[in-house]
């Protein structure tokens, strides 16, 4: 990969880290005489280990903090190409020595706690008007899918809102689903579960069968309701995400709207 700036490279790796469940911190930084960055490196925040002097200190007055460093080798470094003035990826290691965090846990990493000026302005305005700031489940879901789209080139996600600006329908599929649809998308099974989740939203699954007679998922959608309009929206997004390749046969459960 190539980046126009060090900030662009950091933003990419930060988004990648958030989507995959780990935090990052910056290490090596080399400048030229003009102050231009030549090389930059980021590592997993569990890289390295605690210094020996802190482990063997017998005069400790406080209980030692839990060890967070686990000698993780994951890293990401870039270098400046003097011809193109772009930053090229020089090293990318993705092997972690520890368990990766879940989506809800990853925000506890220091690198993912930063707020930009817009966030501060919003919090300040809400505080002056006695409005409590919070992130809803729909916002959390969209943020998670956007982080996946940021780190996975062929990830696809679309959503729309109702008249009250609340989340109505959402469709997503990953790059593996795209590959399987290209191979096995001649027959499409189109079915919906009847509001079996906590939000009462129908879950629509688009599935097929691969050459091993195993089920493969082409995409999924949470819909506002089980109506012609909602199903048409979901099918349209499925076709858009698959480059408009149409199946030869479609199997449904006989639902009239479907």
C-alpha positions as CSV (number, residue, x, y, z in Angstrom):
1,X,0.0,0.0,0.0
2,X,1.0,3.6,-0.5
3,X,0.0,6.7,1.6
4,X,0.2,10.4,0.9
5,X,1.2,11.2,4.5
6,X,2.2,9.7,7.8
7,X,-1.2,10.7,9.2
8,X,-3.0,8.7,6.5
9,X,-0.9,5.6,7.3
10,X,-1.6,6.0,11.0
11,X,-5.3,6.4,10.4
12,X,-5.3,3.2,8.3
13,X,-3.5,1.1,10.9
14,X,-5.6,2.6,13.7
15,X,-8.8,1.6,11.9
16,X,-7.3,-1.8,11.1
17,X,-6.4,-2.3,14.8
18,X,-9.8,-1.3,16.0
19,X,-11.6,-3.6,13.5
20,X,-9.4,-6.5,14.6
21,X,-9.3,-6.1,18.3
22,X,-6.0,-4.5,19.4
23,X,-4.5,-1.2,20.2
24,X,-1.4,0.5,18.7
25,X,1.4,2.8,19.8
26,X,4.1,4.6,17.8
27,X,7.8,3.7,18.1
28,X,10.6,4.4,15.6
29,X,10.6,7.8,13.9
30,X,13.4,9.0,11.5
31,X,13.6,12.5,10.0
32,X,15.9,14.0,7.4
33,X,17.7,17.3,7.9
34,X,14.7,19.2,6.6
35,X,12.4,17.7,9.3
36,X,10.6,15.4,6.8
37,X,9.6,12.0,8.1
38,X,11.6,9.2,6.4
39,X,10.4,6.2,8.4
40,X,7.7,5.6,10.9
41,X,6.7,2.4,12.8
42,X,3.7,1.4,14.9
43,X,3.5,-1.7,17.1
44,X,0.7,-3.5,19.0
45,X,0.3,-2.0,22.4
46,X,1.2,-5.3,24.0
47,X,4.7,-5.3,22.3
48,X,7.7,-5.7,24.6
49,X,7.7,-6.6,28.3
50,X,8.0,-4.8,31.6
51,X,11.5,-3.7,32.5
52,X,13.3,-6.1,34.9
53,X,14.0,-3.4,37.5
54,X,10.3,-3.0,38.1
55,X,9.8,-6.7,38.5
56,X,12.5,-7.2,41.0
57,X,12.1,-4.0,43.1
58,X,12.0,-5.1,46.7
59,X,11.3,-1.6,48.0
60,X,7.9,-1.3,46.3
61,X,5.3,0.5,48.4
62,X,2.4,0.0,46.0
63,X,1.0,-3.1,44.6
64,X,2.4,-3.6,41.0
65,X,0.0,-3.0,38.2
66,X,-1.1,-5.9,36.0
67,X,1.3,-6.7,33.2
68,X,-0.1,-5.6,29.8
69,X,3.0,-6.2,27.7
70,X,3.2,-9.7,26.2
71,X,6.1,-9.5,23.7
72,X,3.7,-9.2,20.8
73,X,5.5,-9.0,17.4
74,X,2.7,-7.4,15.4
75,X,3.8,-4.2,13.7
76,X,3.4,-1.8,10.8
77,X,6.1,0.4,9.3
78,X,6.3,2.8,6.4
79,X,9.1,4.5,4.5
80,X,9.3,7.5,2.2
81,X,9.9,6.9,-1.5
82,X,12.1,9.8,-2.6
83,X,10.9,9.5,-6.2
84,X,7.1,9.5,-5.7
85,X,7.1,11.2,-2.2
86,X,4.7,8.5,-1.1
87,X,5.0,6.4,2.0
88,X,5.2,2.7,1.2
89,X,4.6,-0.1,3.6
90,X,7.9,-1.6,4.5
91,X,6.9,-4.2,7.2
92,X,3.5,-5.6,8.1
93,X,3.4,-8.4,10.8
94,X,0.0,-9.6,12.0
95,X,0.9,-12.4,14.4
96,X,-0.3,-11.6,17.9
97,X,0.9,-13.3,21.0
98,X,-2.4,-12.6,22.9
99,X,-6.1,-12.9,22.6
100,X,-7.7,-10.1,20.6
101,X,-10.4,-7.9,22.1
102,X,-14.0,-8.1,21.1
103,X,-15.8,-5.2,19.5
104,X,-17.1,-4.0,22.9
105,X,-13.7,-4.4,24.6
106,X,-11.5,-2.7,22.0
107,X,-12.4,0.8,23.0
108,X,-10.6,0.3,26.3
109,X,-7.3,0.4,24.5
110,X,-5.7,3.9,24.9
111,X,-5.2,4.4,21.1
112,X,-8.9,4.1,20.6
113,X,-10.0,6.6,23.2
114,X,-9.1,9.8,21.3
115,X,-11.7,12.4,20.5
116,X,-11.4,14.9,17.7
117,X,-12.4,18.5,17.8
118,X,-15.9,17.7,16.5
119,X,-16.5,15.2,19.3
120,X,-15.3,17.8,21.9
121,X,-17.6,20.4,20.4
122,X,-20.6,18.1,20.4
123,X,-20.0,17.0,24.0
124,X,-19.6,20.6,25.1
125,X,-22.8,21.7,23.4
126,X,-24.8,18.7,24.8
127,X,-23.4,19.5,28.3
128,X,-24.5,23.1,28.1
129,X,-28.0,22.0,27.2
130,X,-28.1,19.3,29.9
131,X,-28.2,16.4,27.3
132,X,-26.4,13.2,28.2
133,X,-24.1,11.9,25.5
134,X,-24.4,8.2,24.7
135,X,-24.0,5.8,21.8
136,X,-27.0,3.7,20.8
137,X,-26.9,0.1,19.7
138,X,-27.6,1.2,16.1
139,X,-24.7,3.6,16.2
140,X,-22.4,1.0,17.6
141,X,-23.4,-1.5,14.9
142,X,-22.8,1.0,12.1
143,X,-19.5,2.0,13.6
144,X,-18.4,-1.6,13.8
145,X,-19.4,-2.2,10.1
146,X,-17.7,1.0,9.0
147,X,-14.5,-0.2,10.7
148,X,-14.8,-3.5,8.9
149,X,-15.2,-1.6,5.6
150,X,-12.2,0.4,6.4
151,X,-10.0,-2.6,6.9
152,X,-11.5,-5.0,4.3
153,X,-11.3,-3.8,0.7
154,X,-14.4,-5.6,-0.6
155,X,-16.6,-5.3,2.5
156,X,-20.1,-3.9,1.6
157,X,-22.6,-2.3,4.0
158,X,-25.6,0.0,3.3
159,X,-28.4,1.3,5.6
160,X,-31.2,3.8,5.5
161,X,-33.3,5.6,8.1
162,X,-37.0,6.2,8.7
163,X,-38.8,9.6,8.9
164,X,-37.7,10.0,12.5
165,X,-34.0,9.5,11.5
166,X,-33.8,6.1,13.2
167,X,-32.1,3.1,11.7
168,X,-34.6,1.3,9.4
169,X,-32.8,-1.3,7.2
170,X,-29.2,-2.4,7.1
171,X,-27.5,-4.8,4.7
172,X,-24.0,-6.2,4.8
173,X,-21.7,-8.8,3.2
174,X,-18.0,-9.5,3.5
175,X,-15.4,-10.2,0.8
176,X,-15.7,-14.0,1.3
177,X,-19.4,-13.8,0.6
178,X,-18.6,-11.9,-2.6
179,X,-16.2,-14.7,-3.7
180,X,-18.7,-17.5,-2.9
181,X,-21.5,-15.7,-4.7
182,X,-19.3,-15.4,-7.9
183,X,-18.7,-19.2,-7.7
184,X,-22.1,-20.5,-6.4
185,X,-24.6,-17.7,-6.9
186,X,-26.6,-19.4,-9.6
187,X,-29.1,-20.5,-7.0
188,X,-30.2,-18.1,-4.2
189,X,-32.2,-19.0,-1.1
190,X,-34.0,-16.0,0.2
191,X,-35.5,-16.4,3.7
192,X,-36.3,-14.4,6.8
193,X,-36.5,-15.3,10.5
194,X,-39.6,-13.8,12.2
195,X,-38.3,-11.2,14.7
196,X,-36.2,-13.6,16.8
197,X,-33.9,-10.9,18.0
198,X,-34.2,-8.4,20.9
199,X,-35.1,-5.6,18.5
200,X,-38.0,-7.3,16.8
201,X,-36.5,-6.8,13.4
202,X,-36.7,-9.5,10.7
203,X,-33.3,-11.0,9.8
204,X,-33.1,-11.8,6.2
205,X,-30.4,-14.3,5.0
206,X,-29.3,-14.7,1.4
207,X,-27.6,-18.2,1.2
208,X,-26.6,-20.8,-1.3
209,X,-24.9,-24.2,-1.5
210,X,-21.2,-24.7,-2.5
211,X,-19.6,-27.6,-4.3
212,X,-19.3,-29.5,-1.0
213,X,-23.1,-29.3,-0.4
214,X,-22.4,-26.9,2.5
215,X,-24.3,-23.7,3.1
216,X,-22.6,-20.4,2.2
217,X,-23.9,-17.0,3.2
218,X,-24.0,-14.4,0.5
219,X,-25.3,-11.6,2.7
220,X,-27.6,-10.6,5.5
221,X,-30.0,-7.8,6.3
222,X,-32.0,-6.5,9.3
223,X,-35.2,-4.9,8.1
224,X,-37.8,-2.6,9.4
225,X,-40.6,-4.9,8.5
226,X,-41.6,-7.8,6.2
227,X,-43.1,-5.8,3.4
228,X,-42.6,-5.6,-0.3
229,X,-40.7,-2.3,0.0
230,X,-38.2,-3.6,2.6
231,X,-37.6,-6.8,0.7
232,X,-37.1,-4.9,-2.5
233,X,-34.5,-2.6,-0.8
234,X,-32.6,-5.6,0.5
235,X,-32.5,-7.4,-2.8
236,X,-31.4,-4.2,-4.6
237,X,-28.5,-3.8,-2.2
238,X,-27.6,-7.5,-2.6
239,X,-27.4,-7.0,-6.4
240,X,-25.5,-3.8,-6.1
241,X,-23.0,-5.5,-3.8
242,X,-22.5,-8.4,-6.3
243,X,-21.9,-6.3,-9.4
244,X,-25.5,-6.9,-10.6
245,X,-24.8,-10.6,-11.2
246,X,-28.3,-12.1,-11.1
247,X,-29.1,-15.7,-9.9
248,X,-30.7,-18.2,-12.3
249,X,-33.1,-19.5,-9.6
250,X,-34.4,-18.1,-6.3
251,X,-36.0,-20.2,-3.6
252,X,-38.2,-18.5,-0.9
253,X,-40.6,-19.7,1.8
254,X,-43.7,-18.6,-0.2
255,X,-44.3,-15.4,1.8
256,X,-46.6,-13.1,-0.3
257,X,-44.5,-9.9,0.1
258,X,-41.3,-11.8,-0.6
